[in-house]
Amino acid sequence: MADIKIIATLQLNSPDLLEDWKHISADISADLQANAKGFVSRESGIDEGGMIYCILQWNSIQDSEVFMQTLPMRPDFMEKMAEFSRVVNMQTMSKKIIELF
């Protein structure tokens, strides 16, 4: 198993939603810390054009995939996805997986 970084990018539905995104982002980080086996770290930032970057480090891609597969089984999943979709333009999301060496 190799350590990996996942770089996710996204844009907000409106620049006015940045504070809402910061709250969602903090909740995501706390959830990963508490519940995700193999999770190492997560950082977020924004560039001058409004693109949001989330940089996550995992022990393996399998750990990341297992965690993502469990999300839809949670009782609050639909509620959290509705809030996420209210803030984030889902069509702008992308993800790159980088194996560290």
C-alpha positions in Angstrom: 0.0 0.0 0.0 1.3 3.4 -1.0 0.4 6.7 0.6 -1.7 8.8 -1.8 -2.9 12.4 -2.1 -6.2 13.2 -3.6 -6.6 16.7 -5.0 -10.2 17.7 -5.4 -11.3 20.9 -7.1 -14.7 22.6 -7.1 -16.4 25.9 -7.4 -19.1 27.4 -5.3 -22.6 28.2 -6.7 -21.9 31.8 -5.6 -18.9 33.6 -4.1 -21.2 34.6 -1.3 -21.3 31.0 -0.1 -17.7 30.9 0.9 -18.5 31.0 4.7 -21.0 28.3 4.2 -18.4 26.2 2.4 -15.9 26.8 5.3 -18.4 25.3 7.7 -19.1 22.3 5.5 -15.4 21.8 5.0 -14.7 21.8 8.7 -17.5 19.2 9.2 -15.9 17.0 6.5 -12.5 17.3 8.1 -13.9 16.4 11.5 -15.8 13.4 10.1 -12.7 12.1 8.3 -10.6 12.4 11.5 -13.2 10.6 13.6 -14.5 7.9 11.2 -12.1 7.2 8.3 -9.6 4.4 8.6 -6.4 5.2 6.8 -7.1 8.9 6.7 -4.0 11.1 7.3 -4.8 14.8 6.6 -7.0 17.3 4.7 -6.3 20.9 3.8 -8.5 23.3 1.8 -7.8 26.6 0.1 -9.0 28.9 -2.6 -7.2 30.6 -5.5 -7.6 34.1 -7.0 -10.2 32.8 -9.5 -12.5 31.2 -6.8 -11.5 27.6 -7.4 -11.5 25.6 -4.2 -8.8 22.9 -3.6 -9.1 20.1 -1.1 -5.9 18.1 -0.6 -6.4 14.8 1.2 -3.8 12.3 2.2 -4.7 8.7 2.8 -2.6 5.6 3.6 -4.1 3.9 0.5 -6.6 4.4 -2.3 -8.5 1.5 -0.9 -9.0 3.3 2.5 -10.4 6.3 0.6 -12.7 4.1 -1.5 -14.0 2.2 1.5 -14.9 5.4 3.3 -16.6 6.9 0.3 -18.7 3.7 -0.2 -20.0 3.9 3.4 -21.3 7.5 3.1 -24.6 6.7 1.3 -25.5 4.3 4.1 -25.5 7.0 6.7 -28.9 8.2 8.0 -28.0 11.9 7.4 -26.5 11.3 3.9 -29.3 12.9 1.9 -29.5 15.9 4.2 -25.8 16.5 4.0 -25.7 16.1 0.2 -28.5 18.6 -0.2 -26.5 21.1 1.8 -23.4 20.3 -0.1 -25.2 20.7 -3.4 -26.7 24.0 -2.3 -23.2 25.4 -1.8 -21.1 23.6 -4.4 -21.5 23.5 -8.2 -21.3 19.7 -8.5 -20.6 20.0 -12.3 -17.3 21.7 -11.6 -15.9 19.0 -9.3 -12.8 17.1 -10.3 -10.4 14.7 -8.6 -6.8 13.7 -9.2 -5.2 10.8 -7.3 -1.4 11.0 -6.8 0.6 8.1 -5.5 3.4 9.3 -3.3 7.0 7.9 -3.4 
